Amino acid sequence: MDLAYTWDFSDLWANYPVLLRGVGMTALLWVIAFPLSMVLGLGIGLARTSRSAWIGWPARAYVEFFRNIPVLIQLVWFFYALPILLGIQLTPFTAALFGLVLNSSAYCAEIYRGGLLSMPRGQWEGALALGMPRGRALRRVVLPQVIRRMLPAFTNRGIELAKNTSIASVIAVHELMYQGRLLSTVYFRPLETFTVVALVYFLIIYPGTFLASRLEKRFVQRQ
């Protein structure tokens, strides 16, 4: 019995625009979700460093809640539960965006918190002694110094978010993974289809991985 497998990529080549549309949707999800995660994460991270229990504990609860529930469940919950509980029907794209942003922002918050806590107390005290309000001291003195330390971690966070966009396919967001599953179902070529999808993800994500590695090495050399 001949067990040799004959590879055939002709159907995929003929339908490459379908995969390109998926790449575009994946990129759109990432381009919107990552900056929102960074901004929301900054607010939560600052709240995590607050001395006020009324601010710190809700921020900690937010981080622990969204970090310890799988992102897949969060996406599905927003898509299927909100119409039942609140009568709000989100589009698949919006539900995916909510889930990805809330999950990723919880991790970003911890990156910010770690960076802020690594700053020597004297930097804060010196800025305040010069008459700067705390907000201005944060913007002009503290964040510029800690942002370099956080860059490798944020780059890795962006890479993880790019990979997590594939989960959006379960709620019918037409990103790369969804389009790959569609082609696999139509042409019965799952091995070829998901091999190509995997290679496309690699080509999209590897530059970020390489950048994260270079940033980490540069930071270590400057210590």
C-alpha distance (Angstrom), angle and dihedral (degrees) to the residues before:
residue distance angle dihedral
M1 . . .
D2 3.80 . .
L3 3.80 110.8 .
A4 3.80 95.4 176.6
Y5 3.80 112.4 128.4
T6 3.78 120.0 -138.2
W7 3.78 111.9 -142.8
D8 3.79 115.9 -143.2
F9 3.80 120.9 -178.7
S10 3.81 96.3 164.9
D11 3.80 95.4 105.2
L12 3.79 91.2 49.1
W13 3.78 92.1 48.8
A14 3.80 90.3 50.1
N15 3.83 90.0 51.8
Y16 3.80 100.7 39.1
P17 3.86 91.4 126.5
V18 3.81 87.2 67.4
L19 3.80 90.7 58.0
L20 3.80 91.4 43.8
R21 3.80 89.7 56.1
G22 3.78 87.8 51.8
V23 3.81 90.7 51.4
G24 3.79 89.2 51.2
M25 3.80 92.4 51.9
T26 3.82 91.2 46.9
A27 3.80 90.0 51.3
L28 3.81 91.8 47.4
L29 3.80 91.6 52.1
W30 3.78 91.2 49.9
V31 3.81 96.1 43.9
I32 3.80 91.1 54.3
A33 3.81 100.0 35.5
F34 3.80 100.0 47.8
P35 3.84 99.3 54.4
L36 3.81 90.1 43.6
S37 3.80 89.4 50.7
M38 3.81 90.6 50.6
V39 3.80 93.4 50.1
L40 3.80 95.6 44.0
G41 3.79 90.5 42.8
L42 3.81 90.8 55.2
G43 3.79 91.4 55.7
I44 3.80 92.8 46.8
G45 3.81 91.4 44.0
L46 3.79 91.7 53.4
A47 3.79 89.7 48.3
R48 3.81 89.4 51.6
T49 3.81 89.8 58.7
S50 3.81 93.6 48.8
R51 3.79 118.4 116.9
S52 3.80 89.8 -142.8
A53 3.79 113.0 96.6
W54 3.82 89.0 -153.1
I55 3.80 88.7 63.1
G56 3.79 102.4 29.6
W57 3.80 100.1 49.5
P58 3.85 97.3 51.8
A59 3.81 88.8 47.8
R60 3.80 90.8 50.4
A61 3.81 90.5 48.1
Y62 3.81 89.7 51.6
V63 3.80 92.5 51.3
E64 3.80 95.2 45.7
F65 3.80 93.2 45.2
F66 3.79 98.0 51.2
R67 3.81 95.8 37.0
N68 3.79 94.1 52.4
I69 3.80 99.7 47.2
P70 3.83 116.0 75.9
V71 3.78 111.9 -107.2
L72 3.81 89.8 -128.6
I73 3.79 90.7 62.6
Q74 3.80 90.9 47.5
L75 3.80 92.5 53.7
V76 3.78 92.8 47.2
W77 3.81 91.8 46.1
F78 3.80 94.0 53.7
F79 3.80 91.3 47.6
Y80 3.81 99.7 44.8
A81 3.82 106.7 22.2
L82 3.81 102.6 48.4
P83 3.84 94.3 62.6
I84 3.81 89.4 53.2
L85 3.81 98.2 42.4
L86 3.80 102.4 34.3
G87 3.79 105.3 11.3
I88 3.83 89.9 -116.6
Q89 3.79 115.6 135.9
L90 3.78 111.2 -161.9
T91 3.77 121.7 -162.4
P92 3.82 114.0 -112.7
F93 3.80 89.9 -108.1
T94 3.81 93.7 51.1
A95 3.80 92.8 45.8
A96 3.80 90.4 50.2
L97 3.80 90.3 48.1
F98 3.81 92.3 51.3
G99 3.78 92.8 49.9
L100 3.79 95.4 45.5
V101 3.81 94.7 45.9
L102 3.79 96.0 47.3
N103 3.80 92.7 46.3
S104 3.79 95.8 44.9
S105 3.81 94.5 42.5
A106 3.81 89.7 58.9
Y107 3.82 89.3 58.6
C108 3.81 91.7 43.1
A109 3.81 89.2 52.7
E110 3.79 90.6 58.4
I111 3.80 91.0 48.7
Y112 3.79 90.1 53.1
R113 3.80 91.5 45.6
G114 3.79 92.2 51.6
G115 3.78 91.7 47.9
L116 3.79 93.6 48.7
L117 3.79 93.3 47.5
S118 3.81 90.2 50.8
M119 3.81 90.8 61.5
P120 3.83 112.5 100.5
R121 3.78 111.9 -110.7
G122 3.78 90.2 -125.7
Q123 3.81 91.1 70.3
W124 3.79 90.7 60.3
E125 3.78 92.9 43.5
G126 3.80 93.1 48.8
A127 3.80 92.8 50.9
L128 3.79 92.2 47.4
A129 3.79 90.9 47.0
L130 3.81 88.2 58.0
G131 3.79 88.4 59.5
M132 3.78 98.1 -102.9
P133 3.80 116.8 149.4
R134 3.79 111.9 -119.6
G135 3.81 92.4 -106.6
R136 3.79 93.0 53.1
A137 3.80 91.1 45.8
L138 3.78 88.5 53.8
R139 3.81 93.3 50.4
R140 3.81 99.3 40.4
V141 3.79 105.2 31.1
V142 3.79 114.1 17.0
L143 3.81 107.0 35.8
P144 3.84 95.5 46.0
Q145 3.80 89.0 55.8
V146 3.80 98.5 45.0
I147 3.80 98.3 38.9
R148 3.81 91.7 78.8
R149 3.79 90.1 54.8
M150 3.78 91.1 50.8
L151 3.82 97.8 46.7
P152 3.84 96.7 88.9
A153 3.80 91.0 48.0
F154 3.80 92.3 48.4
T155 3.79 90.9 47.7
N156 3.79 89.7 53.7
R157 3.81 89.3 47.3
G158 3.79 89.6 53.6
I159 3.80 90.2 51.1
E160 3.80 91.8 51.4
L161 3.78 90.3 48.8
A162 3.80 91.1 51.5
K163 3.80 89.7 54.3
N164 3.80 92.4 45.3
T165 3.80 90.9 58.6
S166 3.81 86.7 77.2
I167 3.81 88.4 69.6
A168 3.81 89.0 66.1
S169 3.81 87.9 75.9
V170 3.82 89.9 78.5
I171 3.82 90.3 69.0
A172 3.82 93.4 44.3
V173 3.80 100.1 -98.9
H174 3.79 102.7 157.8
E175 3.78 96.5 -128.3
L176 3.80 126.6 135.7
M177 3.80 97.8 -75.1
Y178 3.81 92.3 47.6
Q179 3.79 92.1 51.0
G180 3.78 90.4 47.8
R181 3.79 91.4 52.8
L182 3.81 89.3 48.5
L183 3.80 93.2 53.2
S184 3.79 91.0 44.7
T185 3.81 90.8 54.3
V186 3.81 94.2 46.7
Y187 3.80 99.4 45.3
F188 3.83 101.3 26.6
R189 3.80 92.0 -129.7
P190 3.82 103.2 123.3
L191 3.80 95.4 152.9
E192 3.79 94.2 54.8
T193 3.79 93.7 38.6
F194 3.79 98.1 52.0
T195 3.80 91.8 40.1
V196 3.79 88.5 58.8
V197 3.83 91.8 43.2
A198 3.80 90.2 51.6
L199 3.80 91.3 50.1
V200 3.80 91.4 49.2
Y201 3.81 91.0 51.3
F202 3.80 89.0 49.3
L203 3.81 91.9 51.8
I204 3.81 90.6 48.8
I205 3.80 97.8 44.9
Y206 3.82 104.9 33.0
P207 3.84 95.1 74.9
G208 3.81 88.1 58.2
T209 3.79 91.1 48.4
F210 3.79 90.7 50.2
L211 3.80 90.9 48.6
A212 3.81 91.6 50.2
S213 3.80 90.2 52.2
R214 3.81 92.5 50.3
L215 3.81 92.6 47.4
E216 3.79 91.4 50.2
K217 3.81 92.5 50.0
R218 3.79 91.7 47.7
F219 3.77 91.9 50.0
V220 3.82 92.4 49.9
Q221 3.81 91.3 49.5
R222 3.81 91.3 53.7
Q223 3.80 94.6 52.0
